[in-house]
Amino acid sequence: MIESRLKESQSLSLYIHHYPEQISWATFVGLQILDIYTTHRGLKYDCVTETNPLFGKDPSVQKMLITKSAILAPAIKADLNRQSLTQKDMNEINAFMLMIIMNNLYVTNSAKKNCEKT
């Protein structure tokens, strides 16, 4: 009975240990989608161009999604298998993505005031 409770306690502990990492990856994926969305909104203005050379000057949503998936999916899978990134690493990566999204919003808001919608 005690042995059974110990095993339950260990499995619960293991589950709790991995939960924050899953949240970080879910956050990361959500931020990637939000980046695509905010980029797409900004590109609707004639004065806005994409600066990421992987996408080109005026990428479609489909191209951004395929490119990000092709690059990021293997990296995510590799990390989930090896668990080489720490929670701090993930927080820093997600914070960087959040800054990119905030820049996209800033550019889009500026374009609304100064540019024509295409």
C-alpha positions in Angstrom: 0.0 0.0 0.0 2.7 2.4 0.9 4.7 1.4 -2.1 1.7 2.0 -4.3 1.3 5.5 -2.9 4.9 6.3 -3.4 4.6 5.3 -7.1 1.5 7.5 -7.4 3.3 10.4 -5.8 6.3 10.0 -8.1 4.2 9.9 -11.2 2.3 12.9 -10.0 5.6 14.7 -9.4 6.8 13.7 -12.9 3.6 15.0 -14.4 3.9 18.4 -12.6 7.5 18.6 -13.6 6.7 18.4 -17.3 3.6 20.6 -17.3 5.3 24.0 -17.3 7.5 22.9 -20.3 4.3 21.9 -22.2 2.8 25.3 -21.4 6.0 27.0 -22.7 5.8 25.2 -26.0 2.1 25.9 -26.3 2.8 29.5 -25.6 5.6 29.4 -28.2 3.4 28.0 -30.9 0.6 30.5 -30.0 3.1 33.3 -30.3 4.2 32.0 -33.7 0.6 32.1 -34.9 0.1 35.5 -33.5 3.3 36.7 -35.3 1.9 35.4 -38.6 -1.4 37.1 -37.9 0.1 40.5 -37.0 2.6 40.3 -39.9 -0.3 39.6 -42.3 -2.3 42.6 -40.9 0.7 44.9 -41.4 1.4 43.7 -44.9 -2.0 45.0 -46.0 -0.5 48.5 -46.1 1.5 49.7 -49.1 4.4 51.1 -46.9 5.0 47.8 -45.0 7.3 45.0 -46.1 8.4 41.9 -44.4 12.0 42.1 -43.1 12.6 38.4 -42.5 14.6 37.3 -45.5 13.2 33.7 -45.2 9.7 35.0 -46.2 10.4 37.6 -48.9 9.0 41.1 -49.0 5.3 40.2 -49.2 4.7 36.6 -48.1 1.3 34.9 -47.9 0.0 33.5 -44.7 0.4 30.0 -46.2 4.1 30.7 -47.0 4.8 32.0 -43.4 3.0 29.1 -41.9 4.8 26.5 -44.0 8.2 28.1 -43.5 7.8 28.4 -39.7 6.5 24.8 -39.5 9.3 23.4 -41.6 11.9 25.1 -39.5 10.4 25.0 -36.0 8.6 21.6 -35.9 11.8 19.6 -36.0 13.4 21.8 -33.4 10.4 21.5 -31.1 10.3 17.7 -31.6 14.0 17.4 -30.9 13.8 19.4 -27.7 10.7 17.5 -26.4 12.7 14.3 -26.9 15.9 15.6 -25.3 14.4 18.3 -23.1 17.6 20.4 -23.6 15.9 23.8 -23.2 15.3 25.1 -19.6 12.3 26.9 -18.5 14.4 30.1 -18.4 15.4 29.5 -22.1 11.8 29.1 -23.1 10.7 32.2 -21.2 13.5 34.2 -23.0 12.5 32.9 -26.4 8.8 33.6 -25.7 9.7 37.1 -24.5 11.6 37.8 -27.7 8.7 36.6 -29.8 6.4 38.9 -27.8 8.6 41.8 -28.6 8.4 40.9 -32.3 4.6 40.8 -32.1 4.6 44.2 -30.3 6.8 45.6 -33.1 4.4 44.2 -35.7 1.5 46.0 -33.9 3.4 49.2 -33.7 4.3 49.1 -37.4 0.7 48.3 -38.3 -0.7 51.1 -36.1 1.8 53.6 -37.7 0.8 52.4 -41.2 -2.9 52.9 -40.4 -2.1 56.6 -39.9 0.4 57.2 -42.7 -0.2 54.6 -45.5 -2.8 53.3 -47.9 -4.4 49.9 -47.5 -3.7 47.6 -50.5 
